[in-house]
């Protein structure tokens, strides 16, 4: 799992989408552990949620950048 934004930005879109899927799957499993009282590191859920948000932020930045380029090419 990527540690900081620069590492995430170096990832391709497909790698980011795969990382999001993996993180969501892990979060799902952690929720079960939490509800059954087996979760030892309760901060892990928060870290994973924040990483998912980071991944989604980078994807959205790329979408917006592509839209700006598309608008500029249409304006010319």
Gaussian input, Z-matrix of N, CA and C with variables (Angstrom, degrees):
# hf/3-21g

backbone

0 1
 N
 C     1     B1
 C     2     B2     1     A1
 N     3     B3     2     A2     1     D1
 C     4     B4     3     A3     2     D2
 C     5     B5     4     A4     3     D3
 N     6     B6     5     A5     4     D4
 C     7     B7     6     A6     5     D5
 C     8     B8     7     A7     6     D6
 N     9     B9     8     A8     7     D7
 C    10    B10     9     A9     8     D8
 C    11    B11    10    A10     9     D9
 N    12    B12    11    A11    10    D10
 C    13    B13    12    A12    11    D11
 C    14    B14    13    A13    12    D12
 N    15    B15    14    A14    13    D13
 C    16    B16    15    A15    14    D14
 C    17    B17    16    A16    15    D15
 N    18    B18    17    A17    16    D16
 C    19    B19    18    A18    17    D17
 C    20    B20    19    A19    18    D18
 N    21    B21    20    A20    19    D19
 C    22    B22    21    A21    20    D20
 C    23    B23    22    A22    21    D21
 N    24    B24    23    A23    22    D22
 C    25    B25    24    A24    23    D23
 C    26    B26    25    A25    24    D24
 N    27    B27    26    A26    25    D25
 C    28    B28    27    A27    26    D26
 C    29    B29    28    A28    27    D27
 N    30    B30    29    A29    28    D28
 C    31    B31    30    A30    29    D29
 C    32    B32    31    A31    30    D30
 N    33    B33    32    A32    31    D31
 C    34    B34    33    A33    32    D32
 C    35    B35    34    A34    33    D33
 N    36    B36    35    A35    34    D34
 C    37    B37    36    A36    35    D35
 C    38    B38    37    A37    36    D36
 N    39    B39    38    A38    37    D37
 C    40    B40    39    A39    38    D38
 C    41    B41    40    A40    39    D39
 N    42    B42    41    A41    40    D40
 C    43    B43    42    A42    41    D41
 C    44    B44    43    A43    42    D42
 N    45    B45    44    A44    43    D43
 C    46    B46    45    A45    44    D44
 C    47    B47    46    A46    45    D45
 N    48    B48    47    A47    46    D46
 C    49    B49    48    A48    47    D47
 C    50    B50    49    A49    48    D48
 N    51    B51    50    A50    49    D49
 C    52    B52    51    A51    50    D50
 C    53    B53    52    A52    51    D51
 N    54    B54    53    A53    52    D52
 C    55    B55    54    A54    53    D53
 C    56    B56    55    A55    54    D54
 N    57    B57    56    A56    55    D55
 C    58    B58    57    A57    56    D56
 C    59    B59    58    A58    57    D57
 N    60    B60    59    A59    58    D58
 C    61    B61    60    A60    59    D59
 C    62    B62    61    A61    60    D60
 N    63    B63    62    A62    61    D61
 C    64    B64    63    A63    62    D62
 C    65    B65    64    A64    63    D63
 N    66    B66    65    A65    64    D64
 C    67    B67    66    A66    65    D65
 C    68    B68    67    A67    66    D66
 N    69    B69    68    A68    67    D67
 C    70    B70    69    A69    68    D68
 C    71    B71    70    A70    69    D69
 N    72    B72    71    A71    70    D70
 C    73    B73    72    A72    71    D71
 C    74    B74    73    A73    72    D72
 N    75    B75    74    A74    73    D73
 C    76    B76    75    A75    74    D74
 C    77    B77    76    A76    75    D75
 N    78    B78    77    A77    76    D76
 C    79    B79    78    A78    77    D77
 C    80    B80    79    A79    78    D78
 N    81    B81    80    A80    79    D79
 C    82    B82    81    A81    80    D80
 C    83    B83    82    A82    81    D81
 N    84    B84    83    A83    82    D82
 C    85    B85    84    A84    83    D83
 C    86    B86    85    A85    84    D84
 N    87    B87    86    A86    85    D85
 C    88    B88    87    A87    86    D86
 C    89    B89    88    A88    87    D87
 N    90    B90    89    A89    88    D88
 C    91    B91    90    A90    89    D89
 C    92    B92    91    A91    90    D90
 N    93    B93    92    A92    91    D91
 C    94    B94    93    A93    92    D92
 C    95    B95    94    A94    93    D93
 N    96    B96    95    A95    94    D94
 C    97    B97    96    A96    95    D95
 C    98    B98    97    A97    96    D96
 N    99    B99    98    A98    97    D97
 C   100   B100    99    A99    98    D98
 C   101   B101   100   A100    99    D99
 N   102   B102   101   A101   100   D100
 C   103   B103   102   A102   101   D101
 C   104   B104   103   A103   102   D102
 N   105   B105   104   A104   103   D103
 C   106   B106   105   A105   104   D104
 C   107   B107   106   A106   105   D105
 N   108   B108   107   A107   106   D106
 C   109   B109   108   A108   107   D107
 C   110   B110   109   A109   108   D108
 N   111   B111   110   A110   109   D109
 C   112   B112   111   A111   110   D110
 C   113   B113   112   A112   111   D111
 N   114   B114   113   A113   112   D112
 C   115   B115   114   A114   113   D113
 C   116   B116   115   A115   114   D114
 N   117   B117   116   A116   115   D115
 C   118   B118   117   A117   116   D116
 C   119   B119   118   A118   117   D117
 N   120   B120   119   A119   118   D118
 C   121   B121   120   A120   119   D119
 C   122   B122   121   A121   120   D120
 N   123   B123   122   A122   121   D121
 C   124   B124   123   A123   122   D122
 C   125   B125   124   A124   123   D123
 N   126   B126   125   A125   124   D124
 C   127   B127   126   A126   125   D125
 C   128   B128   127   A127   126   D126
 N   129   B129   128   A128   127   D127
 C   130   B130   129   A129   128   D128
 C   131   B131   130   A130   129   D129
 N   132   B132   131   A131   130   D130
 C   133   B133   132   A132   131   D131
 C   134   B134   133   A133   132   D132
 N   135   B135   134   A134   133   D133
 C   136   B136   135   A135   134   D134
 C   137   B137   136   A136   135   D135
 N   138   B138   137   A137   136   D136
 C   139   B139   138   A138   137   D137
 C   140   B140   139   A139   138   D138
 N   141   B141   140   A140   139   D139
 C   142   B142   141   A141   140   D140
 C   143   B143   142   A142   141   D141
 N   144   B144   143   A143   142   D142
 C   145   B145   144   A144   143   D143
 C   146   B146   145   A145   144   D144
 N   147   B147   146   A146   145   D145
 C   148   B148   147   A147   146   D146
 C   149   B149   148   A148   147   D147
 N   150   B150   149   A149   148   D148
 C   151   B151   150   A150   149   D149
 C   152   B152   151   A151   150   D150
 N   153   B153   152   A152   151   D151
 C   154   B154   153   A153   152   D152
 C   155   B155   154   A154   153   D153
 N   156   B156   155   A155   154   D154
 C   157   B157   156   A156   155   D155
 C   158   B158   157   A157   156   D156
 N   159   B159   158   A158   157   D157
 C   160   B160   159   A159   158   D158
 C   161   B161   160   A160   159   D159
 N   162   B162   161   A161   160   D160
 C   163   B163   162   A162   161   D161
 C   164   B164   163   A163   162   D162
 N   165   B165   164   A164   163   D163
 C   166   B166   165   A165   164   D164
 C   167   B167   166   A166   165   D165
 N   168   B168   167   A167   166   D166
 C   169   B169   168   A168   167   D167
 C   170   B170   169   A169   168   D168
 N   171   B171   170   A170   169   D169
 C   172   B172   171   A171   170   D170
 C   173   B173   172   A172   171   D171
 N   174   B174   173   A173   172   D172
 C   175   B175   174   A174   173   D173
 C   176   B176   175   A175   174   D174
 N   177   B177   176   A176   175   D175
 C   178   B178   177   A177   176   D176
 C   179   B179   178   A178   177   D177
 N   180   B180   179   A179   178   D178
 C   181   B181   180   A180   179   D179
 C   182   B182   181   A181   180   D180
 N   183   B183   182   A182   181   D181
 C   184   B184   183   A183   182   D182
 C   185   B185   184   A184   183   D183
 N   186   B186   185   A185   184   D184
 C   187   B187   186   A186   185   D185
 C   188   B188   187   A187   186   D186
 N   189   B189   188   A188   187   D187
 C   190   B190   189   A189   188   D188
 C   191   B191   190   A190   189   D189
 N   192   B192   191   A191   190   D190
 C   193   B193   192   A192   191   D191
 C   194   B194   193   A193   192   D192
 N   195   B195   194   A194   193   D193
 C   196   B196   195   A195   194   D194
 C   197   B197   196   A196   195   D195
 N   198   B198   197   A197   196   D196
 C   199   B199   198   A198   197   D197
 C   200   B200   199   A199   198   D198
 N   201   B201   200   A200   199   D199
 C   202   B202   201   A201   200   D200
 C   203   B203   202   A202   201   D201
 N   204   B204   203   A203   202   D202
 C   205   B205   204   A204   203   D203
 C   206   B206   205   A205   204   D204
 N   207   B207   206   A206   205   D205
 C   208   B208   207   A207   206   D206
 C   209   B209   208   A208   207   D207
 N   210   B210   209   A209   208   D208
 C   211   B211   210   A210   209   D209
 C   212   B212   211   A211   210   D210
 N   213   B213   212   A212   211   D211
 C   214   B214   213   A213   212   D212
 C   215   B215   214   A214   213   D213
 N   216   B216   215   A215   214   D214
 C   217   B217   216   A216   215   D215
 C   218   B218   217   A217   216   D216
 N   219   B219   218   A218   217   D217
 C   220   B220   219   A219   218   D218
 C   221   B221   220   A220   219   D219
 N   222   B222   221   A221   220   D220
 C   223   B223   222   A222   221   D221
 C   224   B224   223   A223   222   D222
 N   225   B225   224   A224   223   D223
 C   226   B226   225   A225   224   D224
 C   227   B227   226   A226   225   D225

   B1=1.4425
   B2=1.5250
   B3=1.2966
   B4=1.4558
   B5=1.5178
   B6=1.3122
   B7=1.4481
   B8=1.5121
   B9=1.3274
   B10=1.4562
   B11=1.5292
   B12=1.3007
   B13=1.4568
   B14=1.5241
   B15=1.3273
   B16=1.4612
   B17=1.5236
   B18=1.3318
   B19=1.4637
   B20=1.5208
   B21=1.3081
   B22=1.4640
   B23=1.5239
   B24=1.3138
   B25=1.4635
   B26=1.5251
   B27=1.3311
   B28=1.4660
   B29=1.5290
   B30=1.3092
   B31=1.4626
   B32=1.5280
   B33=1.3314
   B34=1.4592
   B35=1.5260
   B36=1.3238
   B37=1.4677
   B38=1.5249
   B39=1.3245
   B40=1.4666
   B41=1.5213
   B42=1.3229
   B43=1.4619
   B44=1.5246
   B45=1.3278
   B46=1.4646
   B47=1.5254
   B48=1.3251
   B49=1.4709
   B50=1.5242
   B51=1.3271
   B52=1.4644
   B53=1.5286
   B54=1.3372
   B55=1.4621
   B56=1.5298
   B57=1.3305
   B58=1.4645
   B59=1.5237
   B60=1.3281
   B61=1.4698
   B62=1.5208
   B63=1.3312
   B64=1.4684
   B65=1.5264
   B66=1.3317
   B67=1.4639
   B68=1.5256
   B69=1.3285
   B70=1.4656
   B71=1.5235
   B72=1.3291
   B73=1.4650
   B74=1.5266
   B75=1.3426
   B76=1.4615
   B77=1.5272
   B78=1.3237
   B79=1.4591
   B80=1.5314
   B81=1.3076
   B82=1.4638
   B83=1.5275
   B84=1.3213
   B85=1.4681
   B86=1.5246
   B87=1.3198
   B88=1.4598
   B89=1.5257
   B90=1.3226
   B91=1.4704
   B92=1.5257
   B93=1.3222
   B94=1.4655
   B95=1.5171
   B96=1.3230
   B97=1.4609
   B98=1.5224
   B99=1.3312
   B100=1.4586
   B101=1.5283
   B102=1.3326
   B103=1.4628
   B104=1.5252
   B105=1.3258
   B106=1.4673
   B107=1.5236
   B108=1.3339
   B109=1.4581
   B110=1.5137
   B111=1.3239
   B112=1.4586
   B113=1.5214
   B114=1.3170
   B115=1.4567
   B116=1.5166
   B117=1.3380
   B118=1.4593
   B119=1.5243
   B120=1.3329
   B121=1.4599
   B122=1.5255
   B123=1.3133
   B124=1.4632
   B125=1.5269
   B126=1.3210
   B127=1.4624
   B128=1.5251
   B129=1.3065
   B130=1.4715
   B131=1.5284
   B132=1.3261
   B133=1.4648
   B134=1.5235
   B135=1.3140
   B136=1.4613
   B137=1.5260
   B138=1.3227
   B139=1.4666
   B140=1.5228
   B141=1.3124
   B142=1.4608
   B143=1.5266
   B144=1.3390
   B145=1.4706
   B146=1.5237
   B147=1.3151
   B148=1.4605
   B149=1.5252
   B150=1.3331
   B151=1.4576
   B152=1.5233
   B153=1.3241
   B154=1.4623
   B155=1.5288
   B156=1.3126
   B157=1.4690
   B158=1.5239
   B159=1.3196
   B160=1.4716
   B161=1.5268
   B162=1.3318
   B163=1.4628
   B164=1.5229
   B165=1.3241
   B166=1.4579
   B167=1.5248
   B168=1.3250
   B169=1.4581
   B170=1.5221
   B171=1.3167
   B172=1.4660
   B173=1.5263
   B174=1.3237
   B175=1.4669
   B176=1.5244
   B177=1.3221
   B178=1.4708
   B179=1.5270
   B180=1.3240
   B181=1.4650
   B182=1.5232
   B183=1.3137
   B184=1.4651
   B185=1.5223
   B186=1.3313
   B187=1.4633
   B188=1.5223
   B189=1.3273
   B190=1.4613
   B191=1.5225
   B192=1.3230
   B193=1.4621
   B194=1.5260
   B195=1.3181
   B196=1.4620
   B197=1.5251
   B198=1.3220
   B199=1.4617
   B200=1.5241
   B201=1.3188
   B202=1.4632
   B203=1.5200
   B204=1.3096
   B205=1.4631
   B206=1.5211
   B207=1.3165
   B208=1.4636
   B209=1.5255
   B210=1.3288
   B211=1.4686
   B212=1.5165
   B213=1.3253
   B214=1.4605
   B215=1.5222
   B216=1.3155
   B217=1.4629
   B218=1.5281
   B219=1.3268
   B220=1.4624
   B221=1.5220
   B222=1.3159
   B223=1.4586
   B224=1.5258
   B225=1.2944
   B226=1.4762
   B227=1.4643
   A1=108.60
   A2=115.25
   A3=120.23
   A4=110.94
   A5=115.15
   A6=119.68
   A7=114.34
   A8=117.15
   A9=117.48
   A10=110.32
   A11=115.76
   A12=121.02
   A13=112.64
   A14=118.20
   A15=118.98
   A16=110.87
   A17=117.14
   A18=120.30
   A19=110.56
   A20=116.62
   A21=120.58
   A22=109.95
   A23=117.42
   A24=120.65
   A25=112.14
   A26=117.52
   A27=120.38
   A28=111.79
   A29=117.49
   A30=121.50
   A31=110.26
   A32=115.93
   A33=119.82
   A34=108.82
   A35=115.92
   A36=120.11
   A37=111.34
   A38=116.61
   A39=119.56
   A40=111.47
   A41=117.22
   A42=120.50
   A43=110.80
   A44=116.23
   A45=120.18
   A46=110.28
   A47=116.47
   A48=119.34
   A49=111.17
   A50=116.81
   A51=120.25
   A52=110.19
   A53=116.82
   A54=120.52
   A55=110.77
   A56=117.24
   A57=121.01
   A58=109.93
   A59=116.42
   A60=119.63
   A61=111.31
   A62=116.40
   A63=120.19
   A64=111.27
   A65=115.90
   A66=119.96
   A67=110.93
   A68=117.12
   A69=119.97
   A70=110.93
   A71=116.17
   A72=120.06
   A73=110.41
   A74=116.18
   A75=120.01
   A76=111.08
   A77=117.04
   A78=121.06
   A79=110.73
   A80=116.66
   A81=121.64
   A82=110.50
   A83=116.14
   A84=120.53
   A85=111.53
   A86=117.06
   A87=120.23
   A88=111.60
   A89=116.33
   A90=119.14
   A91=110.80
   A92=116.41
   A93=119.42
   A94=110.99
   A95=116.64
   A96=120.01
   A97=110.50
   A98=116.59
   A99=120.93
   A100=110.86
   A101=115.79
   A102=118.92
   A103=112.29
   A104=116.87
   A105=119.39
   A106=112.11
   A107=117.12
   A108=121.00
   A109=114.42
   A110=117.85
   A111=121.28
   A112=113.42
   A113=118.13
   A114=121.45
   A115=110.13
   A116=116.01
   A117=120.68
   A118=112.03
   A119=117.15
   A120=121.10
   A121=108.67
   A122=116.54
   A123=120.41
   A124=112.53
   A125=118.53
   A126=120.52
   A127=111.72
   A128=117.08
   A129=121.50
   A130=110.98
   A131=117.32
   A132=120.26
   A133=110.90
   A134=116.32
   A135=120.09
   A136=110.98
   A137=116.72
   A138=120.68
   A139=110.99
   A140=116.33
   A141=119.86
   A142=110.72
   A143=117.33
   A144=120.07
   A145=110.80
   A146=117.21
   A147=120.39
   A148=111.32
   A149=116.90
   A150=119.53
   A151=111.12
   A152=117.31
   A153=120.30
   A154=109.54
   A155=117.08
   A156=121.04
   A157=110.83
   A158=117.02
   A159=120.19
   A160=110.83
   A161=116.32
   A162=119.98
   A163=110.88
   A164=116.35
   A165=120.33
   A166=111.47
   A167=117.39
   A168=121.46
   A169=110.77
   A170=117.04
   A171=120.69
   A172=110.14
   A173=117.56
   A174=119.52
   A175=111.09
   A176=116.64
   A177=120.29
   A178=111.01
   A179=117.61
   A180=120.59
   A181=110.38
   A182=116.06
   A183=120.31
   A184=111.15
   A185=117.73
   A186=120.97
   A187=110.70
   A188=116.14
   A189=120.15
   A190=111.31
   A191=117.31
   A192=120.75
   A193=110.25
   A194=117.15
   A195=120.84
   A196=110.56
   A197=117.21
   A198=120.75
   A199=110.98
   A200=116.99
   A201=120.84
   A202=109.92
   A203=117.13
   A204=121.01
   A205=109.79
   A206=117.22
   A207=121.68
   A208=110.67
   A209=117.47
   A210=121.19
   A211=111.30
   A212=116.52
   A213=120.29
   A214=111.18
   A215=117.23
   A216=119.45
   A217=110.82
   A218=117.99
   A219=121.05
   A220=111.59
   A221=117.72
   A222=121.91
   A223=111.40
   A224=116.85
   A225=119.84
   A226=113.29
   D1=135.54
   D2=-177.47
   D3=-66.89
   D4=143.08
   D5=-175.45
   D6=-93.60
   D7=-35.14
   D8=-178.32
   D9=-138.56
   D10=173.61
   D11=-173.31
   D12=-64.10
   D13=-35.00
   D14=-179.33
   D15=-64.81
   D16=-35.84
   D17=176.62
   D18=-67.53
   D19=-39.93
   D20=-179.68
   D21=-66.98
   D22=-40.57
   D23=-178.97
   D24=-66.07
   D25=-24.22
   D26=177.56
   D27=-78.74
   D28=-13.12
   D29=-179.29
   D30=-77.72
   D31=152.76
   D32=174.60
   D33=-79.54
   D34=167.50
   D35=179.05
   D36=-60.51
   D37=-40.56
   D38=179.59
   D39=-65.23
   D40=-39.82
   D41=177.88
   D42=-63.86
   D43=-39.54
   D44=179.21
   D45=-65.87
   D46=-43.81
   D47=179.32
   D48=-62.42
   D49=-39.21
   D50=177.61
   D51=-65.97
   D52=-40.61
   D53=178.62
   D54=-63.96
   D55=-37.48
   D56=177.28
   D57=-63.71
   D58=-45.91
   D59=179.02
   D60=-60.60
   D61=-44.25
   D62=179.49
   D63=-62.95
   D64=-42.48
   D65=-178.71
   D66=-66.46
   D67=-40.31
   D68=178.52
   D69=-64.99
   D70=-38.31
   D71=177.90
   D72=-64.73
   D73=-42.68
   D74=178.63
   D75=-65.40
   D76=-40.46
   D77=178.08
   D78=-62.33
   D79=-40.08
   D80=177.00
   D81=-58.89
   D82=-46.29
   D83=179.39
   D84=-65.84
   D85=-38.50
   D86=179.33
   D87=-65.75
   D88=-34.29
   D89=177.72
   D90=-63.28
   D91=-39.26
   D92=176.48
   D93=-64.99
   D94=-42.55
   D95=178.51
   D96=-62.15
   D97=-40.56
   D98=-179.17
   D99=-64.56
   D100=-43.46
   D101=-177.47
   D102=-69.30
   D103=-26.79
   D104=179.08
   D105=-93.52
   D106=0.54
   D107=177.19
   D108=79.86
   D109=15.77
   D110=-178.24
   D111=-96.99
   D112=-7.92
   D113=-176.40
   D114=-73.92
   D115=122.71
   D116=-178.28
   D117=-91.18
   D118=-38.14
   D119=-178.08
   D120=-110.38
   D121=94.41
   D122=-175.87
   D123=-70.94
   D124=-18.16
   D125=178.72
   D126=-76.67
   D127=-14.23
   D128=-179.07
   D129=-61.34
   D130=-39.72
   D131=179.56
   D132=-61.69
   D133=-43.05
   D134=-179.64
   D135=-65.19
   D136=-41.43
   D137=179.49
   D138=-62.25
   D139=-40.99
   D140=-179.69
   D141=-67.52
   D142=-42.57
   D143=177.42
   D144=-59.80
   D145=-40.89
   D146=179.53
   D147=-67.12
   D148=-37.78
   D149=177.37
   D150=-65.93
   D151=-39.27
   D152=176.52
   D153=-60.18
   D154=-43.04
   D155=178.31
   D156=-62.60
   D157=-38.97
   D158=178.02
   D159=-63.44
   D160=-44.68
   D161=178.67
   D162=-60.33
   D163=-46.16
   D164=-178.89
   D165=-65.53
   D166=-34.05
   D167=178.07
   D168=-63.42
   D169=-44.84
   D170=-179.80
   D171=-65.07
   D172=-41.79
   D173=177.58
   D174=-61.34
   D175=-41.86
   D176=179.90
   D177=-66.93
   D178=-39.23
   D179=176.55
   D180=-58.52
   D181=-42.20
   D182=-179.71
   D183=-67.44
   D184=-38.92
   D185=176.94
   D186=-61.46
   D187=-45.27
   D188=-179.20
   D189=-66.25
   D190=-39.12
   D191=178.65
   D192=-64.23
   D193=-40.21
   D194=178.35
   D195=-66.07
   D196=-37.09
   D197=179.11
   D198=-66.52
   D199=-38.34
   D200=178.70
   D201=-65.35
   D202=-43.53
   D203=178.81
   D204=-63.23
   D205=-41.17
   D206=178.85
   D207=-63.37
   D208=-43.53
   D209=178.19
   D210=-62.05
   D211=-43.25
   D212=-179.21
   D213=-64.73
   D214=-38.20
   D215=179.75
   D216=-71.93
   D217=-30.83
   D218=177.04
   D219=-74.58
   D220=-29.51
   D221=-178.13
   D222=-72.51
   D223=-24.58
   D224=-176.93
   D225=-83.72

